Amino acid sequence: MKGILSIWRAARLVFFTGLILVCTGIFLLTLLILYTASDLPRLPEDLSRIIETPQSLVYNASGQVVLRLGERESVPLNRVSPDFINAIVATEDHRFFQHHGINKLRTAKALYVTLFEPGRVEGASTITQQLAKNLFFSFEQSFSRKFRELLVSFQIEVTHSKAEILEVYINQIHFGAGAQGIEKAADTFFGKSARDLTLSEAALLAGLPKSPTAYNPFRHMDRALKRRQLVLQRMKDTGYISEDQAALAASDIPELNREKKDARSGSYFLDALVKSLIDVYGENVVYNGGIRVYATLDPRLQDLAKLSLRQGLDRLDQEMGISGEKPSRPQGALVAIEPATGAVRAMVGGRDYFDSEFNRATHARRQAGSGFKPFVYYAAFEKDGLHPGTLMTDQSVTIPVTGAPDWQPRNFERRFQGNMVLKTALTRSVNTVAAQLVQRTGPDAVIDTARRCGINSPMQDVFSIALGTADVTPLEMTAAFSVFANSGIRHDPFLFWRVEDAFGRVLFEHIVQDQPVLDPAIAYQVVDMMKAVVDTGSGRRVRDHGFTRSCAGKTGTSNNFMDAWFTGFTPTLCTSVWVGFDKRDPLRDKNGAGITGGRGAAPIWARFMQQALADEPERNFPVPREIRFEKIDPDTGCPMDSRDSRPGIIVAVKRGQVLCGETVR
């Protein structure tokens, strides 16, 4: 009897404890709902009005709108192919017509996966929830946002029919290629109205919202078709189509609207900007969020960059005897960065965007050739205490390589010039001296210097890196040389200053932060040497083309003349120019002579920089306190008497560095 009584008391305790917990939970949930509901948006009576989200706008540095994202053309549900409606429901929310705003089973599964499977986050949003998320809230991932989204989903479901919800949803989906909404998508991809879509076309479009960029059929038809196969399978599993219909649709490769091809920005810079925004905020925010983006783009410099590159490439065509009709013509890229901030002021990734959208400024990794030597010299100065007046010998060099044949670098002129100071060696771009320097420091020191300056592309730990065998992009080269222009201070390149939401709230603002990565005095020594490259060395065509301002730079020519570079800077602007064939054919003129960086890229750089800086006062590079200037004998490296009338060479050395030492071998 006592045992039964104990069980009864325990049961009562459990019951009333549970009741109290449930009541407390309901009470707290009610308070949470009341608190959250006070901040919820008011739904309009006509649900279609809520798709009137403002377009996302991109402004250039002059305050002009240069790009609008998210243009829509709304259509009623009865003007949309039933195949598309079935496809999007089967793919995005197959229980859409049964639930009341949330799919309880999917929500429970997603919660379990998120909580108990580390590293995995599974979504469970219904069409109604996606509509609420896209139209009302920020895109941060938080429980608070999800709860508010859930309440609005219930509100939408109570006040509007399923047909109204679905109509608004399909009119605000982003499909990629600049197409917002199903009517725009049908026209962009197939040149027809949404009501005329076939099952094959409808299923393909229904698969795009998951990742519009990755599945863009204009660029990745194979991926789009694989994604469509999943859509057709979902339609078959949910009973919208038969197995025969699915098989027939899967065998069809729809014909794309080649006349329109894509709603393109027309700008390599803007393409790179949109990609950068999507990487940070996602496509929903960029195309649905009505954001305001304030870009670093200077419209005057961008126009000059396009004109300078096109004219320079046209000149190369003439020198190479290439007619305008020939399909294979040299390509090019130009990037201009403000060293003091890292702001990208101009970017051109090819001779004609509408012929080729491939952005060579950001994606074409090519050998920099001798353009890589400033990193070699800096590493030697920093690690071994050498300086521009150090005497070395231009001679035959053989460097043993473990597990490979010995490396024997050759000079461009195929001859040796004997003793010379390092400033002369860089000015003349002597390969054997650069090879001796990397032998002293090791390739890892050169790689470390390049990494500190912002070169992120893969670099092999090999001695030939001294001659620029690493593949880099023009954007990387511009950013890296900006560090020298900025006295050793690094600023990573960026494309936009600020991002605001549709209500003017700041989502992001770029704060310029100095990153000291190089010794200012050593960096200046390399800059002074690169000034000589322009004045008397391999980059003297810059002066021949009328650019007279104080500047520094380095030419680069890869093996067999496949790449021609010039990267140079003034104190206020750093620009890199690359020219070459996409297929890595050699650049040779009509007489068979190879085209170097000085001949192919430097004139383009000079034309652009001369006009870009036309309205700015001339500035000189600041000289660190530790630097002193000495006139030395270029053959011995020894200081010259002030009464000596022989031509000497002025070198920048740090106080305490010894001149006229023995030849370094």
Buried (B, 14 or more C-beta within 10 A) or exposed (E): EEEEEEEEEEEEEEEEEEEEEEEEEEEEEEEEBEEBEEEBEEBEEEBBEBBEBEBBBBBBBEEEEBBEBBEBBBBEBEBBBBBBBBBBBBBBBBBBEEBEBBBEEBBEEBEEBBEEEEEEEEEBBBBBBBBBBBBBBEBEEEEEBBEBBBBBBBBBBEEBEBEBBBBBBBBBBBBBBBBBBBBBBBBBBBBBBBBEBBBBBBBBBBBBBEBBBEBBBBBBBEBBBEBBBBBBBBBBEBEBBEEEBBEBBBEBEBEBBEEBBBBBBEBBBBBBBBBBBBEEBEBBBBBBBBBBBBBBBBBBBBEBBBBBBBBBBBBBBEBBEBEEEEEEBBBBBBBBBBBBBBBBBBBBBBBEBEEBBBBBBBBBBBBBBBBBBBBBBBBBBBBBEBBBBBBBBBEEBEBEEEEEEEBEBBBBEEEBBEBBBBBBBBBBBBBBBBBBBBBBBBBEBBBBBBBBBBBBEEBEEBBBBBBBBBBBBBBBBBBBBBBBBBBBBBBEBBBBBBBBBBEEEEBBEBEEEEBEBBBBBBBBBBBBBBBBBBBBBBBBBBBEBEBEBEBBBBBBBBEEBBBBBBBBBBBBBBBBBBBBBBEEEBBBBEEEEBBBBBBBBBBBBBBBBBBBBEEEEEEEBEBBEBBEEBBBBBBBBBBBEEEEEEEBBEBBBBEEBEBEBEEBE
